């Protein structure tokens, strides 16, 4: 080993220069998604301080909204892989064409939001949640629906910058909009000055306003003269072949997100049926988990960008080393959170105790602590599966990601329902289901990655 050359020594993980390239793209996305997770955490903390039924309603209705937008956001947002591969193949004039096709596809998603506004409240009633929680769920969801179109358009615009590796623009925009969201939530939930007290509706309205703010901010950066000339951003015509290609590779990505979120939504409905306190406890636990989980999505997208670029450049070995480095970074990051959740639960929950009434927190704390143990158990493996998904999606292996997610999600729901009938449904039981589900997804995507089929895949013509 002493005589090993630098090239061989760096063959497993990236060297300093390549690591720098990864972090240049990944860190802004990690920070960006980190601020998004901070926004969700603060919103749920504020709603828990306002009332426990508001916190319970925000979890189920928020999950319902995310489930609704997963397919269009996944389909449209997959433009980042096309941008990355066109960029790696030195075909920059096709990037603007791809971006405009994603805009045209966005128009076709609007009826979905209208349908969700009409149908979703019936599902809350069917779930047999407490009557007061159903009313809050319906109101919160119907406010959030108005953020649907802006979320999808933002996914396309962010995909342009992410695919080029210009993720700092996405980060700055998300930080700005998050700060606006948090500020509006403070004044609209409790009422301050000229603003009325709106409770859970105020939190939803703040989210809607901040969501639409993304578009003008990103638009100013997008349609600069240099970008227009270099990437053909005035090529707004309809390209049937490219649109079909984007749908062909993007719809599995969208349905994959939909099936995963849909399964999670079913679990949240089951938890909500257990009562207000178990639902609120799950809200608080997942609020903490968001801080570890969501930033990993930024790392996954950055990895997809680099994998796509390296494959079209003919640098398969470099793509492999990039994935290995992401696995190492994921392990370091998530292990830190696992240690905190396992050994310092009181310190973690102190954030909630400061904003809640003493008797309110005393009733919910015993339910939340065991849930932090579950998160500590699965969060490292969850990080690995997110990295594996980012790698194979970046190559274009979206159909396997779809099938793997659908099968593991369906199996998790079946396991939860059948096992609940045998051993009895409880809060801890459904968290066991979540943990087993994460392990199954990590194995499904990890095995696919190691088999290496993704190395020969491309999405561009």
Secondary structure in CASP SS format (residue, H / E / C, confidence):
PFRMAT SS
TARGET T0000
AUTHOR 0000-0000-0000
METHOD secondary structure of the structure
MODEL  1
X C 1.00
X C 1.00
X C 1.00
X C 1.00
X C 1.00
X H 1.00
X H 1.00
X H 1.00
X H 1.00
X C 1.00
X C 1.00
X C 1.00
X C 1.00
X C 1.00
X C 1.00
X H 1.00
X H 1.00
X H 1.00
X H 1.00
X H 1.00
X H 1.00
X H 1.00
X H 1.00
X H 1.00
X H 1.00
X H 1.00
X H 1.00
X H 1.00
X H 1.00
X H 1.00
X H 1.00
X H 1.00
X H 1.00
X H 1.00
X H 1.00
X H 1.00
X H 1.00
X H 1.00
X H 1.00
X H 1.00
X H 1.00
X H 1.00
X H 1.00
X H 1.00
X H 1.00
X H 1.00
X H 1.00
X H 1.00
X H 1.00
X H 1.00
X C 1.00
X H 1.00
X H 1.00
X H 1.00
X H 1.00
X H 1.00
X H 1.00
X H 1.00
X H 1.00
X H 1.00
X H 1.00
X H 1.00
X H 1.00
X H 1.00
X H 1.00
X H 1.00
X H 1.00
X H 1.00
X H 1.00
X H 1.00
X H 1.00
X H 1.00
X H 1.00
X H 1.00
X H 1.00
X H 1.00
X H 1.00
X C 1.00
X H 1.00
X H 1.00
X H 1.00
X H 1.00
X H 1.00
X H 1.00
X H 1.00
X H 1.00
X H 1.00
X H 1.00
X C 1.00
X C 1.00
X C 1.00
X C 1.00
X H 1.00
X H 1.00
X H 1.00
X H 1.00
X H 1.00
X H 1.00
X H 1.00
X H 1.00
X H 1.00
X H 1.00
X H 1.00
X H 1.00
X H 1.00
X H 1.00
X H 1.00
X C 1.00
X C 1.00
X H 1.00
X H 1.00
X H 1.00
X H 1.00
X H 1.00
X H 1.00
X H 1.00
X H 1.00
X H 1.00
X H 1.00
X H 1.00
X H 1.00
X H 1.00
X H 1.00
X H 1.00
X H 1.00
X H 1.00
X C 1.00
X C 1.00
X C 1.00
X C 1.00
X H 1.00
X H 1.00
X H 1.00
X H 1.00
X H 1.00
X H 1.00
X H 1.00
X H 1.00
X H 1.00
X H 1.00
X H 1.00
X H 1.00
X H 1.00
X H 1.00
X H 1.00
X H 1.00
X H 1.00
X H 1.00
X H 1.00
X H 1.00
X H 1.00
X H 1.00
X H 1.00
X H 1.00
X H 1.00
X H 1.00
X H 1.00
X H 1.00
X H 1.00
X H 1.00
X H 1.00
X H 1.00
X H 1.00
X H 1.00
X C 1.00
X C 1.00
X H 1.00
X H 1.00
X H 1.00
X H 1.00
X H 1.00
X H 1.00
X H 1.00
X H 1.00
X H 1.00
X H 1.00
X H 1.00
X H 1.00
X H 1.00
X H 1.00
X H 1.00
X H 1.00
X H 1.00
X H 1.00
X H 1.00
X H 1.00
X H 1.00
X H 1.00
X H 1.00
X H 1.00
X C 1.00
X E 1.00
X C 1.00
X C 1.00
X E 1.00
X C 1.00
X C 1.00
X C 1.00
X C 1.00
X H 1.00
X H 1.00
X H 1.00
X H 1.00
X H 1.00
X H 1.00
X H 1.00
X H 1.00
X H 1.00
X H 1.00
X H 1.00
X H 1.00
X H 1.00
X H 1.00
X H 1.00
X H 1.00
X H 1.00
X H 1.00
X H 1.00
X H 1.00
X H 1.00
X H 1.00
X H 1.00
X C 1.00
X C 1.00
X H 1.00
X H 1.00
X H 1.00
X H 1.00
X H 1.00
X H 1.00
X H 1.00
X C 1.00
X C 1.00
X C 1.00
X C 1.00
X C 1.00
X C 1.00
X C 1.00
X C 1.00
X H 1.00
X H 1.00
X H 1.00
X H 1.00
X H 1.00
X H 1.00
X H 1.00
X H 1.00
X H 1.00
X H 1.00
X H 1.00
X H 1.00
X H 1.00
X H 1.00
X H 1.00
X H 1.00
X H 1.00
X H 1.00
X H 1.00
X H 1.00
X H 1.00
X H 1.00
X H 1.00
X H 1.00
X H 1.00
X H 1.00
X H 1.00
X H 1.00
X H 1.00
X H 1.00
X H 1.00
X H 1.00
X H 1.00
X H 1.00
X C 1.00
X C 1.00
X H 1.00
X H 1.00
X H 1.00
X H 1.00
X H 1.00
X H 1.00
X H 1.00
X H 1.00
X H 1.00
X H 1.00
X H 1.00
X H 1.00
X H 1.00
X H 1.00
X H 1.00
X H 1.00
X H 1.00
X H 1.00
X H 1.00
X H 1.00
X H 1.00
X H 1.00
X H 1.00
X H 1.00
X H 1.00
X H 1.00
X H 1.00
X H 1.00
X H 1.00
X H 1.00
X H 1.00
X H 1.00
X H 1.00
X H 1.00
X H 1.00
X H 1.00
X H 1.00
X C 1.00
X C 1.00
X C 1.00
X H 1.00
X H 1.00
X H 1.00
X H 1.00
X H 1.00
X H 1.00
X H 1.00
X H 1.00
X H 1.00
X H 1.00
X H 1.00
X H 1.00
X H 1.00
X H 1.00
X H 1.00
X H 1.00
X H 1.00
X H 1.00
X H 1.00
X H 1.00
X H 1.00
X H 1.00
X H 1.00
X H 1.00
X H 1.00
X H 1.00
X H 1.00
X H 1.00
X C 1.00
X H 1.00
X H 1.00
X H 1.00
X H 1.00
X H 1.00
X H 1.00
X H 1.00
X H 1.00
X H 1.00
X C 1.00
X C 1.00
X C 1.00
X C 1.00
X H 1.00
X H 1.00
X H 1.00
X H 1.00
X H 1.00
X H 1.00
X H 1.00
X H 1.00
X H 1.00
X H 1.00
X H 1.00
X H 1.00
X H 1.00
X H 1.00
X H 1.00
X H 1.00
X H 1.00
X H 1.00
X H 1.00
X H 1.00
X H 1.00
X H 1.00
X H 1.00
X H 1.00
X H 1.00
X H 1.00
X H 1.00
X H 1.00
X H 1.00
X H 1.00
X H 1.00
X H 1.00
X H 1.00
X H 1.00
X H 1.00
X H 1.00
X H 1.00
X H 1.00
X C 1.00
X C 1.00
X H 1.00
X H 1.00
X H 1.00
X H 1.00
X H 1.00
X H 1.00
X H 1.00
X H 1.00
X H 1.00
X H 1.00
X H 1.00
X H 1.00
X H 1.00
X H 1.00
X H 1.00
X H 1.00
X H 1.00
X H 1.00
X H 1.00
X H 1.00
X H 1.00
X H 1.00
X H 1.00
X H 1.00
X H 1.00
X H 1.00
X C 1.00
X C 1.00
X C 1.00
X H 1.00
X H 1.00
X H 1.00
X H 1.00
X H 1.00
X H 1.00
X H 1.00
X H 1.00
X H 1.00
X H 1.00
X H 1.00
X H 1.00
X H 1.00
X H 1.00
X H 1.00
X H 1.00
X H 1.00
X H 1.00
X H 1.00
X H 1.00
X H 1.00
X H 1.00
X H 1.00
X H 1.00
X H 1.00
X C 1.00
X H 1.00
X H 1.00
X H 1.00
X H 1.00
X C 1.00
X C 1.00
X C 1.00
X C 1.00
X C 1.00
END
